[in-house]
Amino acid sequence: MSPRTNENASKDGRPRPDAGAPEDARPDSAESGAASKAEAGPSSETKADGRDLTKARPVSGAHAEAKADRRDLAEAGPASEVEPGPEPGPVPVPGRRPSARGAGPEPARWRVLRLTACAAALAVAFTGFAVALGAKDDDRTVAMSSSPGVSAAQLAGGDLDTAVERLQAHLKEQPKDFGSWSTLGLAYVEQARVKGDPSRYPQAEQSLKRSLKLRPDNDPALAGLAALAAARHEFEDALRYADWALEENPYSERALCSRVDALVELGRYDDALKAVKLADTRRPGIPVFTRYAYVYELRGDVKTARRVLERALRSAATRGDIAYVATQLGQLAWKQGDYKTSLDHYARALGADDTYLPALEGRARAQAASGDGAEAIRGLEQVVSSYPLPGPLVVLGELYEAKGDKTRAGDQYALVDAYTAIARSNGVNADLDTALAAADHGDTKAALRAAEAEFERRETVHTADALAWALHVNGRDDEALPYARRATATGYKDATFLYHRGMVEYAAGDKKEARTSLKAALDLNAGFSPLGAAEARRTLKKLQALETAK
C-alpha cells in the first residue's frame, strides 16, 4: 500500500487539534484512540524514545555511528541531478495488431519483430527521463520553496505530472531548496508507483540525497528514502531510514507508514500491529487506516479490515483518497469472492478518478471472475498499455490462454521478463515477481532460485507461498508442503494460497487435505485465476472419482 500525505499537519509535523478523520473513522478507539500520553510519543523537542523506535532498528552500533552513516549518505550525494523529459507515449498493447484481426495465424517473423518492438517500447518508456537539470550550486541553502514550489501535501491532491514540472522549474531557479528536492524525490517515487515505471527510482534517489546533502538529517528526505527503499523491496533499508526519520520527527506520517510497510514485508506481523497502532495515535488518517486494515487482513480478520476501510472511505474528502480507499475495498471484496460488491467499489473509485489504473485492473479481474472475459480482456489491455506490471500482464496472458490464443498469451509472459529485467536495472528487487510468473509461465529453475533468494531475505506468507509453488513445479512436493502450510498459517484468506497448498498436498499424496484445501479455495473465490481455478476444479473431480472408486 502506498502512503498518501496527510494534509492536516502543521509545519512542525505535529497534527493540529482538529486533524485526522472523525472519531467513528478510527480503527478502534479502545485500541488506538485511548493510548496514554507516553504511548503517543515524545514531544517535538525530544528524540523518539528507544522503547518504541530504536528497539526494532536493524542497525547495530551507537547513535553516533548512525549519525556518521547518515553524514556519509548526505555527503555522497547524487552522481548527477536529473529531471524527466517529455512524458512518453503509451506502451503498445502487446499482442494487438489492428490489421491482423480475423486474418489467421500471425507469421512467426512478424510476431518476433512485433514482440521485440513492444519490449523496446517498454524499455524506452522506462528510460526516457534522464536529462540533465544543469542547476548550478552556490553556497546558500533555503528552507522552503517560494511560490513556484510544490508542497508534499499538494502531491496527494493534484496532477502529479504537473507538480513535478513545477518542482523542476522551481529548482532550476532555487537549486539549494532542500525541501523541494525532498518533495521532488517523493514525487518520483509516487510516479513510479502510479505508472509502474521503475526508471523513476534512480531519479528519486538522486533528489533525496541532494536534499540531505543540503540539509543533513532533514526528516522528509529520510522518510522519502524509506519510501523509496520499500518501493524497491529493500525492506531492511526501509526500516532503517524510517527509524532515522522518526528520530528527527516522531510525527512524520510517511516515516510512520513506511515503518509499518517494512515490518509487514519482513514478516514481523506482531511488530507491524504495534507500529500501526502507534502510527494511529500520532497521525490518524487514511494512510494509516489503510495499513491498519491490511495488518488485520493478514491476520485473517477480514471483518475488521473491511470496517476500517469503510470508515476510511466515509472520511475521504479528495478524489485521490476516494479512488484509493474504494479500490482497497474492491480488492478485499474480490478476494472474498463477492464480485458484485467488488465491482460497486471499483465503480466508486473510477467515479472519483476514471484513469486510476489500480481500479481499472481490479475491475477487469472482477469481470473475469464474473465470467465476462471479453470485457476483462479489453480492460486489461487498457491497463497494460500504460501500466505494464507483472500482475496485470500475467492475468491478461492467462485470459488469452484460456481462450486458446497461446501466441498472445506468450507475448504477455515475455513482457513480464522484460519488465523484471528493467526493474532490476533500476535497483528494484524483483525476485518475488520473477518466482511467481516463472513458476507458471517460464523457467521453473529460475523460479526456484528467485523464490529461495527472496525467502532468505524475508519470511512472509507471500514468500512462503512463492517458495512452496516453485518447489512444487520442480517436483519437490515433500519439501514444498511445510512452506505451503506456513503461507496459510496466519489465517490470511487468499484463494491462490489455498489452491497452491491443495495442489502440493495432492502431489505429495495427502488426498484428504488436498480436497479440503482446493474446496476452500473455490468456496472463497471461485474466480481467483483464469487458469488456476479451472485446474482446481479438475483436480477436485479427480479426487472425487478416486473416492467413488473406493
N, C-alpha and C positions, 0 to 999 in steps of 0.2 A: 504494500500500500504506500502510496506516495504522499508525503506531507503537504499540507497547504498552510499558508501563512495566516495566523490569527490577526485580524485587523483591529482587534480591541486592545492592543497593547500600548502602553505609554512608552515614551522614548527610552526609559531605562530598562525596558524589557519586562517590567512587572505588569500584571494585569490590573486594569483600572477596577475600582469597586463594582462597576456595573458590567464588567466584561464577562464573556462566556455565554453559554446557552441558558435558557430558562431552567429553573430548578428541575422540572419534570423531564428535561432532556438529559440530566445527569445519568450516567450508567446505573448507579445505585447509591443513593445518598447515605445509606448506612455504611457502605464500604469506602466511598470516595469523598463524600461531602463533609463527613464528621471527623476528619483527621485532626489530630492535635496540632497545636502551633509548632511543636518540634518536628512533626512529620511533614509539615508544609514546607520546610526548607529554611535555609538561613536567610538573613537579611541581605540586602544588596551590598552592604559594606563588608560582608564576610565571605570566605570561600565556602563552597559546599562541604558539608561535614563528611568525614571518612566513612561513617556508618552507611550513608546512602549511596555515595558515588565512588569512593576510592576502593571500597571493599571488592567490587567485581571488576576493577580495572585490570585489563590483561597486560599491564606494563609493569615490569619489575623495577626496583631501584627507588631512590629517594625523590622527593618532589623537585629538588634542584636538578636532578638528572633529567626529569621530564621536561623541565623548563629549558634545559640545554638542547634537548631533542627538538623542541619547538623553535628555538632560535635557529638551529641548523635548517629546519624546514623553511623558515622565513627567508634566511639568507641565501638559500639555494635559488629561490626564485624560479620563474619560468624560463625556458630556453628562448622563447620569443613571445610577444603579445599578439594575439590573433583575434579576428572577428569574422563572422560569416559573410560570405558574399551573397549574391542573389539567391533567393530560395530556389532549390532545384525543382524541376517538374516532377510529376508523379512517376513512380516506377511502373513500367509497363506491366499489365496484368499477365502473369505467367500463364502460358498455355492458351492464350486467347488471340486469335488472328482473324479479324472480321471476314476477310475474303475466303477463309477456309471452312466456314460453317457449311455443313452439308456437302462438302467437296470430297469426302472419302478420306482414307488414311493419308497422313502427312508424310511427305518424303523424308527419309532419315537425314539427308544432308541439310534440308531446310530446318528440321527440328533442332539439330545441333547448333546451327547458326543462330536460331532464334533464342535458344536457351542460353547460349554464350552472351548474346546481346542483353538478355534480361539480367544475367549475373553482372555484366559490365555496368548496366544502368544502376543496379543496386549499389555497386561499388562507387560509382560517380556520385550518386545521391548522398552517400555517407562520407564522402571526402571532398565535397565541393565547397568547403567553407574556410580553407586555410589560406587567408590572405593577410599580409602584414598590416598591423594597425599603424605603425610608424609614429607613435606618440613619443615625444622627447621627454626624458626625465629632467627634473630640476631638483632643487634641494628642499622644496616645500611639500608638506602634506596637508590635506584638508580633511576635516572630519566627516562632512556630509556633502552630498551633491547640492548644487544650486538648482535653480528651476528646471534646467533641461534634464536633470537626473530622474530616475525612477526608483521608488522605494520597493523593498521586498513585498510589502503588503499589496502594492499595485499589481505585482505579477500574478496574484491569485485571482484578480477580478477583471483583468482586461485582456487585450490582444497581446499574446506573449511575443510574437514576432515583432510587433510594433514597439513593445517595451524594450526588446533587445536592441533594435535600431536606435532608439533614443539614448539608451545607455552608451552604445558605441560612439554616437556623435558627441555626447557629453564628455566621454573620456578622452576623445581627441583634444578637447579644449582643456580638460582638467585631469591630466594623467596621474596626479597624485591623490585623487579622491579614493581612499581605500574603501570607503563604504560602498561606492558604486562598483568598484572592482569585485567586491564580495557578492553584491547583488547580481552582477553580470554572470559570475560563476554559477550562482544558484539558478539563474535563468537558463543557462546552457544545460544544467542537469535536468531541469524541467522539460526543455525542448527534447532532450534525448528520450525522456520517458514518454512524452506525448507522441512524438514522431517515430519512435522506435529506431533512433539514429545514434549509434554509439560513437560516431565521429565527434559528437559534441563533448564527449568526456575529456579528451586532452585539452580542449579549449577551456572547459570548466576548471580543470586542474591549474592551468596557467593563470587564469584570472584570480582564483582563490589564493594561490601562492603569491601573486603580485600584491594582493591586499595585505597578506601577512608580512610581506617584505616592507611595505609602507607603514604598517602598524602591527607589530608583533602582538600576539595574544588577543586580537580582536575576535570576540566570540562569534559574530556572524560568519566570518571566514572559516573558523574552526568547525562550526556547525555545518557549513557548506561542504567542507572536506569529509565530514561524517556522512552526509547525504550522498556525496559522490562515491565514497568507498562502498556504501551499501548498494548503490546502483550498479557498481562493478562486481558485486558479490564478494567483496573483500570485507567480511563482517567483523573479523577481529580488529581491523583497522578502523572500521566504522565505530565500534565500541570505544576504542582508544580516543579518537577525535571527539566523540560526543562527550566523554568524561572530561576532556580538556576544556571544551566549550562551557560545560556546566560549572567548572571551577571558576571561570570568569563571569558567568551569568547563570545562576541556578534556575532562572525562569525562561531560558531560551527554548521556545516551543520546538524549533527544528531539532535542536540537540536532544531534547527530551524524547521526541518522536523517533529520531534515528537510533537512540539508545534502545528503545523498545524493539524496533525493527531488527537491530543487530542481535539482541538476545533471543528473539524468536527464531531468526535464521541460524543461530548457533545451536538451536535445540534446547536452550535453557528456559523452558517454559514457565517454571515456577518463578524464576527471577524476572521474566518478562511480565508476569502478572503483577509482581510487586512494583516493577518500574512503571507500568501503565497506571496503576493506582496513584503512585507518586506524581506522575505527569498530570493526572486529573486534578489533584489538589493544587498544583501550581499554575497550570494553563489549560483549564477546561475549554473545550471547543471541538469542532468537527474533526480536526486531525487526530486528536487524542481519542475521541469517541469511536472512530472507525477502527483504530488499533485495539481499543478495549474490546470491541465486538470480535475482532479476529482472534485475539488471545483466547476468548471464551469459545469460539468456534473450534479452535484446535483442541480444546479440552472436551469436545463433544456436546457442549451446552449451546445448541443452536437456538433455543428459546431466548436465552439471554442475549445472544448475538443479534437476533432479529429485533428484540425490544430496543436495544441500544441504537441500532441503525434507524429504526422507525422514529425514535425521539430525535436523533440527529437530523433526520430529514425534515422533521417539523420545525427545527430551529434554523435550517439552512435559509440564507437570505439571498445569496448571489447565484447567478445561473451556473457558474462553475461548481459551486458546492452542491447545488441540487443535482446536477448531472453526475457528479462524483458519488454522492451517497446513494442516489437511486440506482446507479449501476452496481454498487456493492450489494444492495438489496436484491437486485436481479440475479446476481451471481449466486447469492445464498439460496434463493428460491429454486434456481435451476439445479443446484447440487442436490436439493431435496426432492427433485422430480416434479415440482409444482410449476409447470411450464406456463400456464395461464398467468399466474401471479408474476412470474419472471418477466413475461412479455409486457405486462402492465407497468412494471418498474422501468423496463428499458424504454417504453413509450414516454414515461415521465422524464427520464433522463434526456432523451432526444428532443422532447418538447422544450427543454431548457437550452439544449445545445445540439442541433441536428447534425453537427460534424464530429461529435465526441466519439472517437474511434473505439474505445473500450466498450461503449454501449452498443455500437454497431456490430462489433464482434460478438458480444453477448447475445444480442437479439438473433443473430444468424445461428448461433449454437442452439438457442431455444427453438428456433424454427425447424432446424434439422431434427431435434429430438421430438418435435411435434409431428414430424412426418412431411413437412413442407421443404423437401430437399432443393427444389428449384429456387425458391426464394432465399434459402440459406446460401446456396452457391452464389447467387447474384450479390448478396450482402457481403460474403467473404471476399469475393473478387474486388469489390469496392474497398474493403479494408486493406487487403494485402497490396493494393496498388500504391498505398501511401504509408502502410504500417506493416512492413514485411517481417514480422517476428515469427519465431518457430511455432508458437501455439496456433495462430490462425493459418499459417502455411500448412501445417500437418493436418488440421481439420479439413481444410479445403481439399488437400490431396486425398484424404480418406473419402470425402464425398464424391470426388471424381472416380475413385477406385470402386466405390460401392455401385456406381453407375456402369462400371466396366470400362471406363476411359483410363487405362493404365498409363498412357502417354502423358496426359496432363497431370495425372497423379505424380508420376515420376519427376515432372518438372518442379512441382512444389517441394518434394523431398530434396531435390538437388539444390534448390534455393535456400533450404534450411542450412545445408552445408556451407553455402556461400555466405549466409548471414553470420554463422558462428565463426567463420574464419575472419571476417571483417571485425566482428566484435572483439575477438582475441587481439587483433592488431591494434585495437584502441583501448587495451588494458582491461577488458571485461573477462571475468572467469565464466566461461560458457560450458563447463563440464556437465552440469545438470541438464541443460538443454540438449547437449550432444548425446548424453546417455539415453534420454527418453525418446528422442527422434530416431537415433540409430538403432536402438533395440528393436523397433518395429519396422523400420523402413530403410535401414542402411547396413553398415558394417557392425555386426554383433560383437566382434572382438574389440573394436574401438569403443562400442557402447560400454562394455565391461570395464575397460581401462578407465574411461571417464567416470563411471559410477563409483569405482573403487577409490579414485582420487578424490572425488567430492565427498564421499562418506568419511574418508580420512581427515578431511578439513573440518567437517561439521556433521554431527549426528542428529538428524532431524527426521520427522516422519516422512518427508519428501525424499530425502537422500536414502533412507532405508527402503522405501518403495522402489526407487530407481535401481538400487543395487540388487534387490530381490528379483526384479524383472530382467535385468541384464544377466544375472546368473541363470535364470530360467531359460532365456533364449539361447544360452550357451550350453544347455543340457545339464546344468549343475543344480538340480532342484533340491536335493537334500541340504546343500549349503544355502540355498535361497530361502528355505522355509522360515528360519528364525528371523530373517530380515522382513519377510512379508508379514509375519505376525507382529513384529515390532512396529511396523508402519501403522497398524490399526490399534495399537495398544492404548493410545491416549483417549480413544473414543471418537476421534475425528471422523466425521461422516463424509466419505468420498467414495463414490461407486467405483472409480478406477482402482483405488487401493484394494477394495474388496474383490474386484474382478481379478487383479493380479494375484492376490492371495489364493483365490479359488483355483486358478489355473496352476499355480505352483503346487498346491495341495493335491490336485488331480494328477499331475505328473509325478509327484512323489509317492503316490499310491494311497493317499488318505482320502478315499472317495466320500466318506460321510461328511468330513469337514469341508471338502470341496463343494459339495452340494449346498451346504449351509451358506458358505461364503458367496457363491455365484448367485444363489437366490436372493441373498441380502443385497447384492449389488444391483440386480434388476428391480427389486422392490423399492430400493432407494431412488434410483434414477435409471429408468429403462432405456433412456437415450443418451447415456453418458459418452458414447463414442460411436461414430458411424460403423466402424468395423468391430470394435471390441464388444459392443452389446450383442451383435449378431453371433460372434464366437461364443459368448457366454451362454446364449440360448441353445446353440448347437451342442455345447458340452453338457448342459443340463439334460438335454434329450438323451445323450449317450448314457449318462448316469442313470436316468430313469429306465432306459432299456435294460441296463445291467441288473437293476433291482428286479425288474419284471422277469428277467430270465432266471433269476434265483428261485 
